[in-house]
Amino acid sequence: MEFPLLIKFIDARQDLSIQVHPDDTLAWERHQSKGKTEMWYVVDADNGARLRSGFAKQVTPEEYEQSIADNTITDLLQEYDIHKGDLFFLPAGRIHSIGAGAFIAEIQQTSNITYRIYDFNRLDDKGNPRELHTELSKDAIDYSVLPDYRTAYEACNDELVPLVSCDYFTTSLLKLTKPYEMPLDNLDSFVILICTAGNGTITDSKGNSTEIRQGESLLVPADVTGLKIETNEKLELLTSWID
């Protein structure tokens, strides 16, 4: 059985490739695989760190293809200066890339299907250009243009703040300054806790207890009916489950 979510910490030391992921229909048609919808939460960012998400202006598939050939694809994309706590939801089909200096928590469908669009003319360890998936990506991209690709939310302490809810996962933010009890009896799912700052102790309804600190994740089984969370300092957790 395949676990439905992947959780990653991405610490980008250089600009990562521009890419896109197909949706479920296209991924199954081409690869007998699920597609990939994902989200990014910025855990930390160097001064000047940026990322790209979506198109900055309307383009046709032909203009997109030409921009890869003449190395102007970055001119078509929306770029953002990023800071700790910024949030981006990336449905399948949205073109994107992570820039140098970004430290990001990524929550996504379990899928390895990625189409590399542009890699800044880098070479592999044999001196060859890395493979691009220009034709595959052209039909996978959503070419619609949005006024803003960031996901807005209002952070507050000591309560569960909704971030993203989609067909594949629901994610919230929990910033704690005091003990917190999290009921799970109405939830028919596992819960993943991702620690993005601080440290604390988590005790489940069965009496199991464990410490958690920044950079660690905890998988809570679906038969746990509640959690008690204590913080030794300001504790920040992302919580994710499936509906």
Backbone torsions as a table, in degrees:
resi	resn	phi	psi	omega
1	MET	NA	137.6	-178.6
2	GLU	-93.6	130.0	176.4
3	PHE	-70.5	135.6	-167.8
4	PRO	-76.3	-16.7	-176.4
5	LEU	-124.9	149.1	169.5
6	LEU	-115.7	137.5	178.0
7	ILE	-118.5	128.1	-178.0
8	LYS	-134.8	148.5	163.0
9	PHE	-107.4	126.4	-178.9
10	ILE	-116.4	116.4	179.3
11	ASP	-110.7	93.4	-172.2
12	ALA	-82.5	117.1	177.0
13	ARG	-95.2	-12.3	173.7
14	GLN	-144.7	166.5	177.0
15	ASP	-61.3	125.3	178.5
16	LEU	-85.0	162.8	-174.0
17	SER	-62.6	151.7	171.7
18	ILE	-79.3	132.9	-173.7
19	GLN	-149.9	173.4	175.2
20	VAL	-150.0	154.5	177.6
21	HIS	-118.2	138.9	177.2
22	PRO	-72.6	160.4	175.1
23	ASP	-81.1	178.9	-175.3
24	ASP	-59.5	-42.1	-176.5
25	THR	-63.9	-49.5	-178.0
26	LEU	-69.2	-39.8	-179.7
27	ALA	-64.1	-37.1	178.9
28	TRP	-72.1	-40.2	179.4
29	GLU	-61.2	-40.4	-175.1
30	ARG	-93.0	-34.0	-169.0
31	HIS	-129.7	1.1	-174.5
32	GLN	51.6	47.8	-177.2
33	SER	-138.5	164.3	170.2
34	LYS	-73.7	158.3	170.6
35	GLY	-80.1	-166.1	-178.6
36	LYS	-142.4	110.3	166.6
37	THR	-105.3	140.6	-174.8
38	GLU	-147.4	173.8	174.3
39	MET	-140.7	153.7	176.3
40	TRP	-121.0	132.6	169.5
41	TYR	-118.6	123.7	-177.1
42	VAL	-79.3	108.8	178.9
43	VAL	-74.6	-39.8	178.4
44	ASP	-162.5	162.9	-179.9
45	ALA	-155.5	136.5	172.7
46	ASP	-66.8	158.8	173.6
47	ASN	-57.9	129.4	179.5
48	GLY	85.8	-0.6	179.1
49	ALA	-65.3	143.8	-176.0
50	ARG	-139.5	163.4	169.0
51	LEU	-144.1	167.0	-179.7
52	ARG	-120.3	137.1	177.6
53	SER	-149.3	116.5	175.7
54	GLY	79.2	171.2	179.2
55	PHE	-84.9	144.3	177.3
56	ALA	-86.6	-18.6	179.7
57	LYS	-152.1	164.5	-178.0
58	GLN	-72.9	129.6	176.6
59	VAL	-134.6	157.0	174.8
60	THR	-92.0	162.6	174.8
61	PRO	-56.5	-34.0	179.8
62	GLU	-70.0	-41.2	176.8
63	GLU	-65.1	-38.6	176.0
64	TYR	-59.2	-48.5	-178.5
65	GLU	-62.2	-40.8	179.6
66	GLN	-65.7	-35.5	-179.0
67	SER	-65.8	-28.9	175.3
68	ILE	-71.7	-42.0	-179.0
69	ALA	-64.2	-36.4	-177.2
70	ASP	-104.3	16.2	173.2
71	ASN	62.0	35.2	178.1
72	THR	-117.3	13.9	-177.3
73	ILE	-57.8	-35.4	-178.4
74	THR	-65.4	-23.9	178.6
75	ASP	-69.3	-19.0	-176.7
76	LEU	-91.2	-10.8	-169.9
77	LEU	-101.8	152.5	176.9
78	GLN	-82.8	127.4	179.2
79	GLU	-111.4	146.8	-179.5
80	TYR	-132.3	132.5	162.9
81	ASP	-70.1	134.2	-174.7
82	ILE	-118.3	154.5	-179.7
83	HIS	-141.5	162.2	179.1
84	LYS	-51.4	130.9	177.9
85	GLY	94.7	-8.7	177.7
86	ASP	-66.1	149.2	-173.4
87	LEU	-132.9	134.8	177.8
88	PHE	-134.9	126.6	172.4
89	PHE	-98.4	131.8	-174.2
90	LEU	-125.6	86.1	175.5
91	PRO	-64.1	154.6	176.5
92	ALA	-51.8	136.9	-179.4
93	GLY	101.5	-12.1	-179.5
94	ARG	-88.8	123.1	178.5
95	ILE	-68.9	142.3	-173.6
96	HIS	-164.0	162.7	170.6
97	SER	-162.7	154.0	179.8
98	ILE	-104.8	133.2	-178.3
99	GLY	-93.4	165.4	178.9
100	ALA	-58.9	141.1	177.4
101	GLY	89.4	2.2	179.1
102	ALA	-95.8	132.8	174.3
103	PHE	-118.4	112.6	-165.8
104	ILE	-128.4	139.1	167.3
105	ALA	-93.2	126.2	-176.9
106	GLU	-117.4	128.8	176.0
107	ILE	-118.3	130.2	-171.0
108	GLN	-153.4	162.7	167.6
109	GLN	-59.6	150.1	175.5
110	THR	-76.6	101.5	-179.9
111	SER	-161.2	144.5	176.9
112	ASN	-108.3	14.2	-176.3
113	ILE	-86.0	107.5	178.8
114	THR	-131.3	132.0	174.1
115	TYR	-102.8	116.0	178.4
116	ARG	-81.6	121.7	-175.0
117	ILE	-94.6	-44.8	-175.2
118	TYR	-154.3	137.2	-175.3
119	ASP	-130.1	28.2	174.5
120	PHE	56.7	31.1	176.9
121	ASN	60.3	27.6	176.7
122	ARG	-73.6	157.1	179.7
123	LEU	-110.0	152.5	175.6
124	ASP	-81.8	-175.5	-175.2
125	ASP	-69.3	-7.8	176.0
126	LYS	-103.4	5.3	178.1
127	GLY	84.0	12.8	179.9
128	ASN	-103.2	148.1	175.1
129	PRO	-59.5	140.0	177.8
130	ARG	-67.7	146.6	-176.2
131	GLU	-62.8	135.1	173.9
132	LEU	-110.4	154.2	-177.1
133	HIS	-119.1	57.8	-172.4
134	THR	-62.1	-47.9	-177.5
135	GLU	-69.6	-42.4	179.3
136	LEU	-63.1	-41.0	-176.4
137	SER	-71.3	-30.4	-174.5
138	LYS	-57.9	-37.8	-179.7
139	ASP	-88.6	-10.9	-178.4
140	ALA	-91.3	-18.8	-172.9
141	ILE	-77.9	140.7	168.1
142	ASP	-90.8	114.4	-173.6
143	TYR	-89.4	3.3	179.5
144	SER	-67.0	154.0	-176.8
145	VAL	-117.0	130.2	177.9
146	LEU	-109.1	153.2	178.0
147	PRO	-68.1	-26.8	-179.5
148	ASP	-156.9	128.6	-178.0
149	TYR	-96.9	-1.1	175.1
150	ARG	-75.7	153.8	176.2
151	THR	-105.6	119.9	-176.6
152	ALA	-85.7	144.0	172.9
153	TYR	-156.5	163.5	-179.8
154	GLU	-115.4	106.8	-177.6
155	ALA	-74.9	142.7	173.5
156	CYS	-151.9	160.1	-174.8
157	ASN	-85.7	147.8	167.2
158	ASP	64.7	30.2	169.2
159	GLU	-153.4	156.5	-177.7
160	LEU	-78.7	118.6	-176.7
161	VAL	-105.3	117.0	179.3
162	PRO	-63.3	136.5	177.0
163	LEU	-113.5	-59.9	-176.2
164	VAL	-137.6	135.1	172.0
165	SER	-134.8	118.0	-179.0
166	CYS	-141.1	-175.1	-177.3
167	ASP	-65.7	-18.0	-170.3
168	TYR	-109.2	-24.3	178.4
169	PHE	-165.1	157.9	172.3
170	THR	-122.9	127.1	-176.5
171	THR	-127.1	137.4	177.0
172	SER	-131.4	166.5	179.2
173	LEU	-115.1	135.7	178.9
174	LEU	-129.2	109.7	178.7
175	LYS	-110.3	112.7	-170.5
176	LEU	-111.0	138.3	171.7
177	THR	-119.4	-2.5	-178.3
178	LYS	-153.6	169.1	179.6
179	PRO	-57.4	148.5	-174.9
180	TYR	-142.4	136.5	175.7
181	GLU	-109.2	130.3	-174.8
182	MET	-118.7	102.0	178.0
183	PRO	-71.6	140.6	-179.6
184	LEU	-129.0	6.7	-172.9
185	ASP	-66.8	-21.0	178.3
186	ASN	-95.7	6.8	-176.2
187	LEU	-109.3	121.6	179.4
188	ASP	-98.6	65.0	-177.4
189	SER	-164.0	156.7	163.7
190	PHE	-63.8	166.3	172.3
191	VAL	-131.5	133.9	174.3
192	ILE	-105.6	126.8	175.2
193	LEU	-106.4	125.5	-177.7
194	ILE	-118.8	116.4	-175.9
195	CYS	-87.4	115.3	-178.6
196	THR	-105.0	-6.5	176.2
197	ALA	-167.5	149.9	174.5
198	GLY	74.0	-161.5	177.1
199	ASN	-156.7	163.3	-178.5
200	GLY	-173.1	-171.5	-179.5
201	THR	-126.8	134.5	-179.2
202	ILE	-119.0	128.0	178.6
203	THR	-121.5	128.7	-178.1
204	ASP	-92.9	177.3	-175.4
205	SER	-67.4	-12.8	177.9
206	LYS	-96.0	0.5	178.8
207	GLY	92.2	1.7	176.5
208	ASN	-74.4	137.1	-175.9
209	SER	-132.6	141.0	177.5
210	THR	-150.9	152.2	174.8
211	GLU	-88.6	152.9	176.4
212	ILE	-139.4	141.7	-179.9
213	ARG	-140.1	170.3	-175.8
214	GLN	-51.0	132.7	179.0
215	GLY	92.8	-5.1	-179.9
216	GLU	-105.4	154.6	176.4
217	SER	-128.2	152.5	-178.7
218	LEU	-132.3	130.5	176.8
219	LEU	-99.5	118.4	-179.6
220	VAL	-101.4	121.6	-178.1
221	PRO	-63.0	157.8	-175.7
222	ALA	-67.9	-20.1	-178.5
223	ASP	-86.2	1.2	174.2
224	VAL	-78.8	131.5	-174.4
225	THR	-99.1	-4.8	177.8
226	GLY	-178.6	161.0	178.4
227	LEU	-130.0	145.4	168.6
228	LYS	-114.4	123.7	-175.2
229	ILE	-116.9	124.0	177.1
230	GLU	-116.0	142.3	-177.5
231	THR	-116.6	134.6	175.5
232	ASN	-87.4	-20.9	173.0
233	GLU	-153.2	-177.3	-179.0
234	LYS	-57.0	120.4	-175.3
235	LEU	-110.5	132.5	178.7
236	GLU	-124.2	124.1	-178.5
237	LEU	-127.1	140.4	162.3
238	LEU	-95.7	134.7	177.0
239	THR	-115.7	133.0	-179.9
240	SER	-135.9	141.6	174.5
241	TRP	-150.5	175.0	176.5
242	ILE	-113.2	148.8	-179.7
243	ASP	-95.9	NA	NA
